[in-house]
């Protein structure tokens, strides 16, 4: 009888999946905030796209993410 050995997962694959998960979560938050901003403040998004300047868009995104985190912390 042969004893089957289980392969030990390598540390690299665990770290890679963790990194991919973190990047995916970050992308999900940014995409959600962008859609939220597009629905709630379309003028800012349109002006940013028209002028090519992303500073107002980034400021609005950061503000909406911050507000969402503050409301989440108050809820918890």
Backbone as JSON Lines, residues from 0, in Angstrom:
{"i":0,"aa":"X","n":[0.83,-1.18,0.0],"ca":[0.0,0.0,0.0],"c":[0.87,1.24,0.0]}
{"i":1,"aa":"X","n":[0.51,2.12,-0.89],"ca":[1.21,3.4,-0.94],"c":[0.43,4.43,-0.14]}
{"i":2,"aa":"X","n":[1.16,5.22,0.59],"ca":[0.54,6.29,1.36],"c":[0.57,7.54,0.49]}
{"i":3,"aa":"X","n":[-0.6,8.13,0.31],"ca":[-0.67,9.36,-0.48],"c":[-0.31,10.54,0.39]}
{"i":4,"aa":"X","n":[0.56,11.33,-0.12],"ca":[0.99,12.53,0.59],"c":[0.24,13.74,0.04]}
{"i":5,"aa":"X","n":[-0.16,14.57,0.93],"ca":[-0.82,15.8,0.5],"c":[0.23,16.84,0.22]}
{"i":6,"aa":"X","n":[0.01,17.56,-0.88],"ca":[0.96,18.62,-1.23],"c":[0.75,19.81,-0.32]}
{"i":7,"aa":"X","n":[1.81,20.35,0.15],"ca":[1.76,21.55,0.97],"c":[1.64,22.76,0.03]}
{"i":8,"aa":"X","n":[0.67,23.61,0.26],"ca":[0.56,24.79,-0.6],"c":[1.78,25.69,-0.39]}
{"i":9,"aa":"X","n":[2.28,26.19,-1.5],"ca":[3.46,27.04,-1.4],"c":[3.07,28.41,-0.86]}
{"i":10,"aa":"X","n":[3.98,29.05,-0.23],"ca":[3.73,30.37,0.33],"c":[3.5,31.41,-0.75]}
{"i":11,"aa":"X","n":[4.11,31.19,-1.92],"ca":[3.96,32.15,-3.01],"c":[2.53,32.18,-3.52]}
{"i":12,"aa":"X","n":[1.92,31.02,-3.66],"ca":[0.55,31.0,-4.19],"c":[-0.42,31.63,-3.19]}
{"i":13,"aa":"X","n":[-0.21,31.41,-1.92],"ca":[-1.07,32.04,-0.92],"c":[-0.92,33.56,-0.94]}
{"i":14,"aa":"X","n":[0.29,34.03,-1.07],"ca":[0.52,35.47,-1.12],"c":[-0.03,36.07,-2.4]}
{"i":15,"aa":"X","n":[0.1,35.33,-3.5],"ca":[-0.41,35.82,-4.77],"c":[-1.92,35.97,-4.72]}
{"i":16,"aa":"X","n":[-2.61,34.96,-4.18],"ca":[-4.05,35.05,-4.07],"c":[-4.46,36.16,-3.11]}
{"i":17,"aa":"X","n":[-3.69,36.39,-2.07],"ca":[-4.0,37.49,-1.16],"c":[-3.83,38.83,-1.85]}
{"i":18,"aa":"X","n":[-2.77,38.98,-2.63],"ca":[-2.52,40.22,-3.35],"c":[-3.61,40.46,-4.39]}
{"i":19,"aa":"X","n":[-3.99,39.42,-5.11],"ca":[-5.05,39.56,-6.1],"c":[-6.36,39.92,-5.43]}
{"i":20,"aa":"X","n":[-6.64,39.35,-4.28],"ca":[-7.86,39.67,-3.54],"c":[-7.88,41.11,-3.08]}
{"i":21,"aa":"X","n":[-6.76,41.6,-2.58],"ca":[-6.67,42.99,-2.12],"c":[-6.85,43.96,-3.28]}
{"i":22,"aa":"X","n":[-6.19,43.69,-4.39],"ca":[-6.31,44.55,-5.57],"c":[-7.75,44.51,-6.1]}
{"i":23,"aa":"X","n":[-8.35,43.33,-6.12],"ca":[-9.72,43.2,-6.57],"c":[-10.7,43.95,-5.67]}
{"i":24,"aa":"X","n":[-10.49,43.87,-4.39],"ca":[-11.35,44.58,-3.44],"c":[-11.2,46.09,-3.61]}
{"i":25,"aa":"X","n":[-9.98,46.56,-3.8],"ca":[-9.74,47.98,-4.02],"c":[-10.41,48.44,-5.31]}
{"i":26,"aa":"X","n":[-10.3,47.65,-6.37],"ca":[-10.95,47.99,-7.64],"c":[-12.46,48.01,-7.5]}
{"i":27,"aa":"X","n":[-12.99,47.08,-6.71],"ca":[-14.43,47.03,-6.49],"c":[-14.92,48.28,-5.77]}
{"i":28,"aa":"X","n":[-14.19,48.72,-4.77],"ca":[-14.57,49.93,-4.02],"c":[-14.52,51.16,-4.92]}
{"i":29,"aa":"X","n":[-13.48,51.28,-5.71],"ca":[-13.34,52.44,-6.61],"c":[-14.44,52.42,-7.67]}
{"i":30,"aa":"X","n":[-14.73,51.25,-8.24],"ca":[-15.78,51.15,-9.26],"c":[-17.15,51.48,-8.66]}
{"i":31,"aa":"X","n":[-17.42,50.97,-7.47],"ca":[-18.69,51.26,-6.83],"c":[-18.84,52.74,-6.51]}
{"i":32,"aa":"X","n":[-17.77,53.35,-6.03],"ca":[-17.82,54.78,-5.71],"c":[-17.99,55.6,-6.99]}
{"i":33,"aa":"X","n":[-17.39,55.16,-8.08],"ca":[-17.53,55.88,-9.34],"c":[-18.96,55.81,-9.85]}
{"i":34,"aa":"X","n":[-19.57,54.64,-9.77],"ca":[-20.96,54.51,-10.19],"c":[-21.86,55.35,-9.29]}
{"i":35,"aa":"X","n":[-21.61,55.31,-7.99],"ca":[-22.39,56.11,-7.05],"c":[-22.26,57.6,-7.37]}
{"i":36,"aa":"X","n":[-21.05,58.03,-7.65],"ca":[-20.81,59.44,-7.97],"c":[-21.47,59.8,-9.3]}
{"i":37,"aa":"X","n":[-21.44,58.89,-10.25],"ca":[-22.08,59.14,-11.54],"c":[-23.58,59.31,-11.38]}
{"i":38,"aa":"X","n":[-24.18,58.57,-10.45],"ca":[-25.62,58.67,-10.23],"c":[-26.0,59.88,-9.38]}
{"i":39,"aa":"X","n":[-25.16,60.23,-8.41],"ca":[-25.51,61.31,-7.48],"c":[-25.0,62.68,-7.9]}
{"i":40,"aa":"X","n":[-23.88,62.71,-8.63],"ca":[-23.3,64.0,-9.03],"c":[-22.78,63.9,-10.47]}
{"i":41,"aa":"X","n":[-23.69,63.8,-11.44],"ca":[-23.24,63.6,-12.82],"c":[-22.54,64.83,-13.42]}
{"i":42,"aa":"X","n":[-22.81,66.0,-12.87],"ca":[-22.19,67.21,-13.41],"c":[-20.67,67.18,-13.18]}
{"i":43,"aa":"X","n":[-20.25,66.77,-11.99],"ca":[-18.81,66.69,-11.69],"c":[-18.12,65.69,-12.61]}
{"i":44,"aa":"X","n":[-18.76,64.55,-12.81],"ca":[-18.19,63.53,-13.68],"c":[-18.11,64.03,-15.11]}
{"i":45,"aa":"X","n":[-19.18,64.67,-15.59],"ca":[-19.19,65.17,-16.96],"c":[-18.15,66.26,-17.17]}
{"i":46,"aa":"X","n":[-18.02,67.16,-16.21],"ca":[-17.01,68.22,-16.33],"c":[-15.6,67.66,-16.32]}
{"i":47,"aa":"X","n":[-15.37,66.64,-15.5],"ca":[-14.05,66.02,-15.44],"c":[-13.71,65.33,-16.76]}
{"i":48,"aa":"X","n":[-14.69,64.65,-17.33],"ca":[-14.45,63.96,-18.59],"c":[-14.29,64.96,-19.74]}
{"i":49,"aa":"X","n":[-15.03,66.06,-19.69],"ca":[-14.96,67.06,-20.75],"c":[-13.64,67.8,-20.73]}
{"i":50,"aa":"X","n":[-13.2,68.2,-19.55],"ca":[-11.97,68.99,-19.45],"c":[-10.72,68.12,-19.43]}
{"i":51,"aa":"X","n":[-10.87,66.84,-19.09],"ca":[-9.7,65.96,-19.01],"c":[-8.97,66.07,-17.69]}
{"i":52,"aa":"X","n":[-9.44,66.92,-16.81],"ca":[-8.82,67.08,-15.5],"c":[-9.53,66.17,-14.51]}
{"i":53,"aa":"X","n":[-8.77,65.33,-13.84],"ca":[-9.37,64.33,-12.96],"c":[-9.37,64.74,-11.49]}
{"i":54,"aa":"X","n":[-8.81,65.88,-11.17],"ca":[-8.72,66.29,-9.78],"c":[-10.09,66.43,-9.11]}
{"i":55,"aa":"X","n":[-11.07,67.09,-9.73],"ca":[-12.39,67.16,-9.07],"c":[-13.03,65.79,-8.92]}
{"i":56,"aa":"X","n":[-12.82,64.92,-9.89],"ca":[-13.38,63.58,-9.82],"c":[-12.75,62.79,-8.69]}
{"i":57,"aa":"X","n":[-11.45,62.87,-8.54],"ca":[-10.75,62.15,-7.47],"c":[-11.17,62.7,-6.1]}
{"i":58,"aa":"X","n":[-11.3,64.01,-6.0],"ca":[-11.73,64.61,-4.74],"c":[-13.15,64.16,-4.38]}
{"i":59,"aa":"X","n":[-14.02,64.11,-5.35],"ca":[-15.39,63.66,-5.09],"c":[-15.42,62.18,-4.73]}
{"i":60,"aa":"X","n":[-14.61,61.38,-5.41],"ca":[-14.53,59.95,-5.08],"c":[-14.02,59.74,-3.66]}
{"i":61,"aa":"X","n":[-12.96,60.46,-3.32],"ca":[-12.41,60.32,-1.97],"c":[-13.42,60.76,-0.93]}
{"i":62,"aa":"X","n":[-14.14,61.83,-1.2],"ca":[-15.16,62.3,-0.27],"c":[-16.3,61.3,-0.1]}
{"i":63,"aa":"X","n":[-16.72,60.7,-1.21],"ca":[-17.82,59.73,-1.1],"c":[-17.38,58.46,-0.38]}
{"i":64,"aa":"X","n":[-16.17,58.01,-0.63],"ca":[-15.66,56.83,0.07],"c":[-15.5,57.13,1.56]}
{"i":65,"aa":"X","n":[-15.0,58.32,1.88],"ca":[-14.85,58.71,3.28],"c":[-16.21,58.77,3.98]}
{"i":66,"aa":"X","n":[-17.19,59.38,3.32],"ca":[-18.52,59.45,3.92],"c":[-19.12,58.07,4.14]}
{"i":67,"aa":"X","n":[-18.9,57.17,3.19],"ca":[-19.42,55.81,3.33],"c":[-18.76,55.1,4.51]}
{"i":68,"aa":"X","n":[-17.45,55.29,4.67],"ca":[-16.74,54.66,5.79],"c":[-17.2,55.24,7.13]}
{"i":69,"aa":"X","n":[-17.42,56.54,7.18],"ca":[-17.89,57.18,8.42],"c":[-19.27,56.64,8.78]}
{"i":70,"aa":"X","n":[-20.16,56.54,7.8],"ca":[-21.5,56.0,8.08],"c":[-21.44,54.55,8.5]}
{"i":71,"aa":"X","n":[-20.54,53.79,7.89],"ca":[-20.39,52.39,8.28],"c":[-19.89,52.26,9.71]}
{"i":72,"aa":"X","n":[-18.94,53.1,10.1],"ca":[-18.43,53.05,11.46],"c":[-19.48,53.48,12.48]}
{"i":73,"aa":"X","n":[-20.31,54.45,12.12],"ca":[-21.39,54.84,13.02],"c":[-22.4,53.73,13.18]}
{"i":74,"aa":"X","n":[-22.64,53.0,12.09],"ca":[-23.59,51.88,12.14],"c":[-23.08,50.75,13.02]}
{"i":75,"aa":"X","n":[-21.77,50.5,12.93],"ca":[-21.2,49.41,13.73],"c":[-21.03,49.86,15.15]}
